[in-house]
Amino acid sequence: MKKFVVAITAFLILFPIGLLFYKSEVLNLSLIPQMVDDVWNFHLTVKPKGDQLSFSFPIPRSSLGQKVSDEKIRNKGIEVFVDSNSDSSLATWSAKEPINRRITYSARVDLNDVVYKNIPKDYTVNYPKGLQKYLKVPELLPEDVAAIETLEGAILEGSEDKTSLVRKIYYYVEEEIQRNTDIKTIHETLNIGKGSPLIKAKLFNIMARRNGVPSRIVVLARMPELKDEQETKIRFTFSNEVFLSNKWIPIDTNRGYFGERPDSFMVIYRNYEEVEKLISKKKVSYSIQAERARINRYNKAEFKKEVVKSDSIFSKISLYRLPLPLQTMFTTILLIPIGTLVLSLARNIIGVPTFGIFTPILLALFFKETSFGFGMLFFSVVVIIGIGERYILDKFYLLAVPRLSIILTLVILLMIGYAFFSVDLTSVSQKHLAFFPIVIITTIIERLSIQLAEEGVINTLKTLLGTLVISVLVYSLYFISPLEMFIFTNPELLVTIIGLLILVGKYKGYRISEFIRFRDLVRQKKKKESQKYDLP
């Protein structure tokens, strides 16, 4: 290739990639909207008991594995103050008169798994001043202290590192202490080996602190199961966190997680001791509800806010600023250039025969607009009718335009038959009846008729098979949701597609199908050349 063509092609391919890097690294923009499968609409309703002028209650805060947005915390006539330390948030509502009505808090929370693998050994002895409160052991009955000392002597060696020590305590509490929500004191748990989730967390907390490991009890809200579509009331539950290797490691002795917190748990507050009295039913009555956000597979609304907030040129030309109907249209058509790239590779490099350039793309769109099952069935029936009418109408010696008009009429009659069939069977959808599929299928039958007249049935069927294969490949692109959303979010990548198409278009070599087709000639040529140099 000429240097000018090489330079232009390189620019077309690399420039959009540079824009992606600029958006990601300089503007800190996401390259694709976040998934909403683990985004929740969280609702908290609190009402203080008694004539209180102010009261406090924990609320979720953004942290590792948890992003809180769209908070609505203010209530008419009541002031609110949010005290946020490094780990948790505490909201305080106050008024000039006693608060006798319910206070509401709502937010959108995006949850992700938190996983720590291969936690290294920890031999830390001296901890910062801020961690000293997590080493303070609560007061216990003398007999309970004696029982815990005996227990520690049985499960601990005394020479292990902090990580191994924590694991041993975890395995004991998780496996040996059975879950029983009626047991609510450490004393009972040590005597009968059963305890509620809170008591199991407290026992683990005490034993970790007694052995010099900073530990705290975490207040959690467990999200409803995936099958629960409706808004569901949830309760507080409890787990632990221990400070190992300069990180807070999640521990859950109730559900068997070490170094892991699944995305089905939301952290409400990270030190139960500070909010124990505040969340007591004696002080307040509260209700917690959560519903899964399922507006879209991808959270386009949040991404639009992120783009607009960046105040860059991309915020002015983002497709997310368009009306939703236009967004839906561009989501579909932006994958067509990738389909043409697949088609170009198949025709120019591999050598797959197809009906023209756009026919496979149109057929893929036909499948997209209807469905793959209906599209294949309807297309097969129309192809059979098209081949049949070819031999029947040949006897009438009709011109091309009337012949194709007859095909169009047959397609419409077939659609009418399908309409009556779908009315009788409620399980069959009528959404496939539209103008666009009719236009596509009629155009394809026109190409089929021309091919039949020029090259015969055998070659036409080969070309038809190649067209179907490419159409299915292009249609499958619409099942790759990340690709679909990635192109929609970054449409400048279409310029890269142009550069790649130039590379394919400059290829002048043999196609793969030609190597296969003429392999016998190549073998004969090599054989003759070898015989030419053989000695007599």
Helices and strands as residue ranges (DSSP letters): H 3-21, I 22-26, E 39-48, E 54-59, E 66-72, E 79-84, E 89-94, E 103-111, E 114-115, G 129-135, H 142-155, H 162-176, E 178-179, H 186-192, E 194-195, H 197-210, E 215-222, E 232-234, E 236-244, E 247-252, E 257-258, E 260-261, E 265-269, H 272-275, E 284-292, H 300-310, H 313-317, G 319-321, H 324-333, H 336-344, I 345-350, H 359-369, H 372-393, G 394-396, H 400-424, H 435-476, G 477-479, H 481-489, H 493-505, H 512-517, H 519-532
